[in-house]
C-alpha cells in the first residue's frame, strides 16, 4: 500500500512540475519530498542499500529545492 501512495505522490509531483506554473513549483518539490521519503523507507525496509542511497540523495536535493523555491516566493 505504501508503494502505491508513494507512486501517486510521485505522479502528482511530476504533473505539477510539468505544468510549468512557477508559483506551484515549490508545492511540486514538497510533494516530491514526501514521495521520496516513502520510497526511502521502502528501500530501507527491503534492505536495498543501493536504492536507499539513491533515494537519500534525491531527498537531499528535494529539500534544497523546496528551500530555494520558498526563499524566492
Jmol script that loads the backbone (N, CA, C; Angstrom):
load data "model"
ATOM      1  N   UNK A   1       0.819  -1.200   0.000  1.00  0.00           N
ATOM      2  CA  UNK A   1       0.000   0.000   0.000  1.00  0.00           C
ATOM      3  C   UNK A   1       0.860   1.260   0.000  1.00  0.00           C
ATOM      4  N   UNK A   2       1.964   1.239   0.767  1.00  0.00           N
ATOM      5  CA  UNK A   2       2.839   2.412   0.827  1.00  0.00           C
ATOM      6  C   UNK A   2       3.445   2.688  -0.540  1.00  0.00           C
ATOM      7  N   UNK A   3       3.745   1.631  -1.290  1.00  0.00           N
ATOM      8  CA  UNK A   3       4.319   1.809  -2.633  1.00  0.00           C
ATOM      9  C   UNK A   3       3.360   2.563  -3.544  1.00  0.00           C
ATOM     10  N   UNK A   4       2.078   2.246  -3.456  1.00  0.00           N
ATOM     11  CA  UNK A   4       1.099   2.933  -4.299  1.00  0.00           C
ATOM     12  C   UNK A   4       0.932   4.394  -3.892  1.00  0.00           C
ATOM     13  N   UNK A   5       0.965   4.643  -2.601  1.00  0.00           N
ATOM     14  CA  UNK A   5       0.876   6.028  -2.123  1.00  0.00           C
ATOM     15  C   UNK A   5       2.081   6.825  -2.608  1.00  0.00           C
ATOM     16  N   UNK A   6       3.273   6.233  -2.497  1.00  0.00           N
ATOM     17  CA  UNK A   6       4.488   6.891  -2.977  1.00  0.00           C
ATOM     18  C   UNK A   6       4.409   7.140  -4.476  1.00  0.00           C
ATOM     19  N   UNK A   7       3.866   6.178  -5.205  1.00  0.00           N
ATOM     20  CA  UNK A   7       3.713   6.317  -6.656  1.00  0.00           C
ATOM     21  C   UNK A   7       2.760   7.459  -7.007  1.00  0.00           C
ATOM     22  N   UNK A   8       1.637   7.533  -6.313  1.00  0.00           N
ATOM     23  CA  UNK A   8       0.663   8.607  -6.568  1.00  0.00           C
ATOM     24  C   UNK A   8       1.277   9.972  -6.262  1.00  0.00           C
ATOM     25  N   UNK A   9       2.000  10.079  -5.148  1.00  0.00           N
ATOM     26  CA  UNK A   9       2.673  11.335  -4.826  1.00  0.00           C
ATOM     27  C   UNK A   9       3.679  11.700  -5.910  1.00  0.00           C
ATOM     28  N   UNK A  10       4.402  10.721  -6.418  1.00  0.00           N
ATOM     29  CA  UNK A  10       5.373  10.970  -7.479  1.00  0.00           C
ATOM     30  C   UNK A  10       4.710  11.464  -8.758  1.00  0.00           C
ATOM     31  N   UNK A  11       3.581  10.863  -9.118  1.00  0.00           N
ATOM     32  CA  UNK A  11       2.849  11.283 -10.318  1.00  0.00           C
ATOM     33  C   UNK A  11       2.305  12.691 -10.155  1.00  0.00           C
ATOM     34  N   UNK A  12       1.760  12.997  -8.982  1.00  0.00           N
ATOM     35  CA  UNK A  12       1.233  14.344  -8.725  1.00  0.00           C
ATOM     36  C   UNK A  12       2.361  15.374  -8.792  1.00  0.00           C
ATOM     37  N   UNK A  13       3.502  15.051  -8.191  1.00  0.00           N
ATOM     38  CA  UNK A  13       4.650  15.977  -8.216  1.00  0.00           C
ATOM     39  C   UNK A  13       5.117  16.210  -9.648  1.00  0.00           C
ATOM     40  N   UNK A  14       5.214  15.141 -10.441  1.00  0.00           N
ATOM     41  CA  UNK A  14       5.646  15.284 -11.832  1.00  0.00           C
ATOM     42  C   UNK A  14       4.657  16.113 -12.645  1.00  0.00           C
ATOM     43  N   UNK A  15       3.363  15.939 -12.374  1.00  0.00           N
ATOM     44  CA  UNK A  15       2.343  16.712 -13.073  1.00  0.00           C
ATOM     45  C   UNK A  15       2.450  18.194 -12.737  1.00  0.00           C
ATOM     46  N   UNK A  16       2.663  18.500 -11.483  1.00  0.00           N
ATOM     47  CA  UNK A  16       2.818  19.905 -11.077  1.00  0.00           C
ATOM     48  C   UNK A  16       4.070  20.494 -11.721  1.00  0.00           C
ATOM     49  N   UNK A  17       5.169  19.760 -11.726  1.00  0.00           N
ATOM     50  CA  UNK A  17       6.396  20.269 -12.354  1.00  0.00           C
ATOM     51  C   UNK A  17       6.211  20.468 -13.844  1.00  0.00           C
ATOM     52  N   UNK A  18       5.489  19.566 -14.496  1.00  0.00           N
ATOM     53  CA  UNK A  18       5.272  19.659 -15.943  1.00  0.00           C
ATOM     54  C   UNK A  18       4.327  20.791 -16.313  1.00  0.00           C
ATOM     55  N   UNK A  19       3.522  21.245 -15.369  1.00  0.00           N
ATOM     56  CA  UNK A  19       2.585  22.329 -15.671  1.00  0.00           C
ATOM     57  C   UNK A  19       3.302  23.651 -15.927  1.00  0.00           C
ATOM     58  N   UNK A  20       4.512  23.777 -15.436  1.00  0.00           N
ATOM     59  CA  UNK A  20       5.355  24.969 -15.609  1.00  0.00           C
ATOM     60  C   UNK A  20       4.746  26.221 -14.982  1.00  0.00           C
ATOM     61  N   UNK A  21       3.852  26.042 -14.014  1.00  0.00           N
ATOM     62  CA  UNK A  21       3.319  27.176 -13.259  1.00  0.00           C
ATOM     63  C   UNK A  21       4.336  27.471 -12.159  1.00  0.00           C
ATOM     64  N   UNK A  22       5.015  28.589 -12.311  1.00  0.00           N
ATOM     65  CA  UNK A  22       6.127  28.920 -11.412  1.00  0.00           C
ATOM     66  C   UNK A  22       5.689  28.955  -9.950  1.00  0.00           C
ATOM     67  N   UNK A  23       4.525  29.503  -9.681  1.00  0.00           N
ATOM     68  CA  UNK A  23       4.089  29.659  -8.294  1.00  0.00           C
ATOM     69  C   UNK A  23       3.766  28.320  -7.616  1.00  0.00           C
ATOM     70  N   UNK A  24       3.636  27.247  -8.394  1.00  0.00           N
ATOM     71  CA  UNK A  24       3.314  25.938  -7.815  1.00  0.00           C
ATOM     72  C   UNK A  24       4.513  25.001  -7.738  1.00  0.00           C
ATOM     73  N   UNK A  25       5.660  25.425  -8.236  1.00  0.00           N
ATOM     74  CA  UNK A  25       6.819  24.540  -8.268  1.00  0.00           C
ATOM     75  C   UNK A  25       7.258  24.112  -6.870  1.00  0.00           C
ATOM     76  N   UNK A  26       7.152  25.018  -5.906  1.00  0.00           N
ATOM     77  CA  UNK A  26       7.528  24.653  -4.543  1.00  0.00           C
ATOM     78  C   UNK A  26       6.650  23.524  -4.026  1.00  0.00           C
ATOM     79  N   UNK A  27       5.358  23.561  -4.393  1.00  0.00           N
ATOM     80  CA  UNK A  27       4.437  22.514  -3.962  1.00  0.00           C
ATOM     81  C   UNK A  27       4.811  21.176  -4.610  1.00  0.00           C
ATOM     82  N   UNK A  28       5.196  21.229  -5.883  1.00  0.00           N
ATOM     83  CA  UNK A  28       5.646  20.020  -6.569  1.00  0.00           C
ATOM     84  C   UNK A  28       6.859  19.414  -5.889  1.00  0.00           C
ATOM     85  N   UNK A  29       7.807  20.275  -5.493  1.00  0.00           N
ATOM     86  CA  UNK A  29       9.003  19.778  -4.803  1.00  0.00           C
ATOM     87  C   UNK A  29       8.661  19.232  -3.422  1.00  0.00           C
ATOM     88  N   UNK A  30       7.716  19.853  -2.745  1.00  0.00           N
ATOM     89  CA  UNK A  30       7.308  19.368  -1.432  1.00  0.00           C
ATOM     90  C   UNK A  30       6.655  17.991  -1.541  1.00  0.00           C
ATOM     91  N   UNK A  31       5.779  17.816  -2.509  1.00  0.00           N
ATOM     92  CA  UNK A  31       5.135  16.518  -2.723  1.00  0.00           C
ATOM     93  C   UNK A  31       6.175  15.480  -3.151  1.00  0.00           C
ATOM     94  N   UNK A  32       7.131  15.912  -3.962  1.00  0.00           N
ATOM     95  CA  UNK A  32       8.230  15.035  -4.363  1.00  0.00           C
ATOM     96  C   UNK A  32       9.033  14.591  -3.141  1.00  0.00           C
ATOM     97  N   UNK A  33       9.255  15.506  -2.227  1.00  0.00           N
ATOM     98  CA  UNK A  33       9.983  15.192  -0.998  1.00  0.00           C
ATOM     99  C   UNK A  33       9.256  14.107  -0.203  1.00  0.00           C
ATOM    100  N   UNK A  34       7.939  14.195  -0.129  1.00  0.00           N
ATOM    101  CA  UNK A  34       7.147  13.185   0.574  1.00  0.00           C
ATOM    102  C   UNK A  34       7.249  11.834  -0.134  1.00  0.00           C
ATOM    103  N   UNK A  35       7.120  11.858  -1.460  1.00  0.00           N
ATOM    104  CA  UNK A  35       7.221  10.631  -2.243  1.00  0.00           C
ATOM    105  C   UNK A  35       8.583   9.970  -2.064  1.00  0.00           C
ATOM    106  N   UNK A  36       9.627  10.751  -2.134  1.00  0.00           N
ATOM    107  CA  UNK A  36      10.982  10.206  -1.983  1.00  0.00           C
ATOM    108  C   UNK A  36      11.191   9.648  -0.579  1.00  0.00           C
ATOM    109  N   UNK A  37      10.638  10.322   0.419  1.00  0.00           N
ATOM    110  CA  UNK A  37      10.757   9.814   1.792  1.00  0.00           C
ATOM    111  C   UNK A  37      10.101   8.441   1.922  1.00  0.00           C
ATOM    112  N   UNK A  38       8.949   8.284   1.297  1.00  0.00           N
ATOM    113  CA  UNK A  38       8.271   6.983   1.329  1.00  0.00           C
ATOM    114  C   UNK A  38       9.088   5.918   0.602  1.00  0.00           C
ATOM    115  N   UNK A  39       9.645   6.265  -0.571  1.00  0.00           N
ATOM    116  CA  UNK A  39      10.469   5.311  -1.313  1.00  0.00           C
ATOM    117  C   UNK A  39      11.733   4.963  -0.538  1.00  0.00           C
ATOM    118  N   UNK A  40      12.291   5.935   0.171  1.00  0.00           N
ATOM    119  CA  UNK A  40      13.472   5.665   1.001  1.00  0.00           C
ATOM    120  C   UNK A  40      13.120   4.674   2.107  1.00  0.00           C
ATOM    121  N   UNK A  41      11.981   4.854   2.733  1.00  0.00           N
ATOM    122  CA  UNK A  41      11.521   3.928   3.770  1.00  0.00           C
ATOM    123  C   UNK A  41      11.338   2.520   3.201  1.00  0.00           C
ATOM    124  N   UNK A  42      10.730   2.440   2.017  1.00  0.00           N
ATOM    125  CA  UNK A  42      10.509   1.132   1.378  1.00  0.00           C
ATOM    126  C   UNK A  42      11.841   0.457   1.064  1.00  0.00           C
ATOM    127  N   UNK A  43      12.784   1.218   0.510  1.00  0.00           N
ATOM    128  CA  UNK A  43      14.097   0.647   0.172  1.00  0.00           C
ATOM    129  C   UNK A  43      14.821   0.178   1.428  1.00  0.00           C
ATOM    130  N   UNK A  44      14.717   0.954   2.490  1.00  0.00           N
ATOM    131  CA  UNK A  44      15.351   0.561   3.761  1.00  0.00           C
ATOM    132  C   UNK A  44      14.728  -0.724   4.297  1.00  0.00           C
ATOM    133  N   UNK A  45      13.401  -0.797   4.226  1.00  0.00           N
ATOM    134  CA  UNK A  45      12.687  -1.974   4.710  1.00  0.00           C
ATOM    135  C   UNK A  45      13.029  -3.220   3.884  1.00  0.00           C
ATOM    136  N   UNK A  46      13.249  -3.029   2.572  1.00  0.00           N
ATOM    137  CA  UNK A  46      13.621  -4.134   1.685  1.00  0.00           C
ATOM    138  C   UNK A  46      15.104  -4.486   1.778  1.00  0.00           C
ATOM    139  N   UNK A  47      15.858  -3.715   2.563  1.00  0.00           N
ATOM    140  CA  UNK A  47      17.312  -3.886   2.696  1.00  0.00           C
ATOM    141  C   UNK A  47      18.024  -3.731   1.357  1.00  0.00           C
ATOM    142  N   UNK A  48      17.528  -2.792   0.530  1.00  0.00           N
ATOM    143  CA  UNK A  48      18.114  -2.491  -0.769  1.00  0.00           C
ATOM    144  C   UNK A  48      18.987  -1.240  -0.607  1.00  0.00           C
ATOM    145  N   UNK A  49      20.249  -1.461  -0.268  1.00  0.00           N
ATOM    146  CA  UNK A  49      21.158  -0.358   0.058  1.00  0.00           C
ATOM    147  C   UNK A  49      21.377   0.582  -1.122  1.00  0.00           C
ATOM    148  N   UNK A  50      21.527   0.038  -2.312  1.00  0.00           N
ATOM    149  CA  UNK A  50      21.773   0.884  -3.490  1.00  0.00           C
ATOM    150  C   UNK A  50      20.597   1.820  -3.742  1.00  0.00           C
ATOM    151  N   UNK A  51      19.392   1.300  -3.715  1.00  0.00           N
ATOM    152  CA  UNK A  51      18.209   2.126  -3.939  1.00  0.00           C
ATOM    153  C   UNK A  51      18.017   3.118  -2.798  1.00  0.00           C
ATOM    154  N   UNK A  52      18.268   2.699  -1.578  1.00  0.00           N
ATOM    155  CA  UNK A  52      18.136   3.599  -0.431  1.00  0.00           C
ATOM    156  C   UNK A  52      19.126   4.749  -0.528  1.00  0.00           C
ATOM    157  N   UNK A  53      20.345   4.470  -0.966  1.00  0.00           N
ATOM    158  CA  UNK A  53      21.345   5.524  -1.131  1.00  0.00           C
ATOM    159  C   UNK A  53      20.916   6.515  -2.198  1.00  0.00           C
ATOM    160  N   UNK A  54      20.404   6.018  -3.324  1.00  0.00           N
ATOM    161  CA  UNK A  54      19.931   6.893  -4.394  1.00  0.00           C
ATOM    162  C   UNK A  54      18.763   7.753  -3.905  1.00  0.00           C
ATOM    163  N   UNK A  55      17.820   7.153  -3.192  1.00  0.00           N
ATOM    164  CA  UNK A  55      16.670   7.907  -2.695  1.00  0.00           C
ATOM    165  C   UNK A  55      17.099   8.940  -1.652  1.00  0.00           C
ATOM    166  N   UNK A  56      18.085   8.604  -0.842  1.00  0.00           N
ATOM    167  CA  UNK A  56      18.593   9.560   0.134  1.00  0.00           C
ATOM    168  C   UNK A  56      19.184  10.779  -0.578  1.00  0.00           C
ATOM    169  N   UNK A  57      19.933  10.548  -1.651  1.00  0.00           N
ATOM    170  CA  UNK A  57      20.494  11.648  -2.443  1.00  0.00           C
ATOM    171  C   UNK A  57      19.366  12.516  -3.007  1.00  0.00           C
ATOM    172  N   UNK A  58      18.336  11.885  -3.591  1.00  0.00           N
ATOM    173  CA  UNK A  58      17.196  12.633  -4.126  1.00  0.00           C
ATOM    174  C   UNK A  58      16.463  13.403  -3.023  1.00  0.00           C
ATOM    175  N   UNK A  59      16.395  12.831  -1.836  1.00  0.00           N
ATOM    176  CA  UNK A  59      15.754  13.505  -0.705  1.00  0.00           C
ATOM    177  C   UNK A  59      16.496  14.794  -0.362  1.00  0.00           C
ATOM    178  N   UNK A  60      17.819  14.730  -0.306  1.00  0.00           N
ATOM    179  CA  UNK A  60      18.618  15.928  -0.014  1.00  0.00           C
ATOM    180  C   UNK A  60      18.409  16.980  -1.099  1.00  0.00           C
ATOM    181  N   UNK A  61      18.421  16.571  -2.363  1.00  0.00           N
ATOM    182  CA  UNK A  61      18.199  17.508  -3.474  1.00  0.00           C
ATOM    183  C   UNK A  61      16.801  18.133  -3.374  1.00  0.00           C
ATOM    184  N   UNK A  62      15.795  17.359  -3.012  1.00  0.00           N
ATOM    185  CA  UNK A  62      14.432  17.891  -2.882  1.00  0.00           C
ATOM    186  C   UNK A  62      14.331  18.897  -1.745  1.00  0.00           C
ATOM    187  N   UNK A  63      14.985  18.617  -0.641  1.00  0.00           N
ATOM    188  CA  UNK A  63      14.979  19.571   0.480  1.00  0.00           C
ATOM    189  C   UNK A  63      15.615  20.886   0.055  1.00  0.00           C
ATOM    190  N   UNK A  64      16.727  20.810  -0.652  1.00  0.00           N
ATOM    191  CA  UNK A  64      17.391  22.023  -1.147  1.00  0.00           C
ATOM    192  C   UNK A  64      16.479  22.764  -2.124  1.00  0.00           C
ATOM    193  N   UNK A  65      15.800  22.032  -3.006  1.00  0.00           N
ATOM    194  CA  UNK A  65      14.906  22.663  -3.981  1.00  0.00           C
ATOM    195  C   UNK A  65      13.733  23.363  -3.301  1.00  0.00           C
ATOM    196  N   UNK A  66      13.112  22.711  -2.309  1.00  0.00           N
ATOM    197  CA  UNK A  66      12.000  23.348  -1.585  1.00  0.00           C
ATOM    198  C   UNK A  66      12.487  24.618  -0.896  1.00  0.00           C
ATOM    199  N   UNK A  67      13.628  24.543  -0.256  1.00  0.00           N
ATOM    200  CA  UNK A  67      14.198  25.722   0.406  1.00  0.00           C
ATOM    201  C   UNK A  67      14.427  26.853  -0.599  1.00  0.00           C
ATOM    202  N   UNK A  68      15.002  26.527  -1.741  1.00  0.00           N
ATOM    203  CA  UNK A  68      15.271  27.554  -2.751  1.00  0.00           C
ATOM    204  C   UNK A  68      13.988  28.174  -3.290  1.00  0.00           C
ATOM    205  N   UNK A  69      12.967  27.362  -3.563  1.00  0.00           N
ATOM    206  CA  UNK A  69      11.727  27.905  -4.078  1.00  0.00           C
ATOM    207  C   UNK A  69      11.021  28.778  -3.045  1.00  0.00           C
ATOM    208  N   UNK A  70      10.996  28.354  -1.806  1.00  0.00           N
ATOM    209  CA  UNK A  70      10.335  29.154  -0.768  1.00  0.00           C
ATOM    210  C   UNK A  70      11.084  30.451  -0.495  1.00  0.00           C
ATOM    211  N   UNK A  71      12.381  30.443  -0.694  1.00  0.00           N
ATOM    212  CA  UNK A  71      13.195  31.633  -0.475  1.00  0.00           C
ATOM    213  C   UNK A  71      12.853  32.731  -1.472  1.00  0.00           C
ATOM    214  N   UNK A  72      12.426  32.352  -2.688  1.00  0.00           N
ATOM    215  CA  UNK A  72      12.182  33.337  -3.740  1.00  0.00           C
ATOM    216  C   UNK A  72      10.711  33.637  -3.979  1.00  0.00           C
ATOM    217  N   UNK A  73       9.829  33.084  -3.158  1.00  0.00           N
ATOM    218  CA  UNK A  73       8.389  33.369  -3.354  1.00  0.00           C
ATOM    219  C   UNK A  73       8.042  34.652  -2.640  1.00  0.00           C
TER     220      UNK A  73
END
end "model"
wireframe off; spacefill off
backbone 0.3
color backbone group
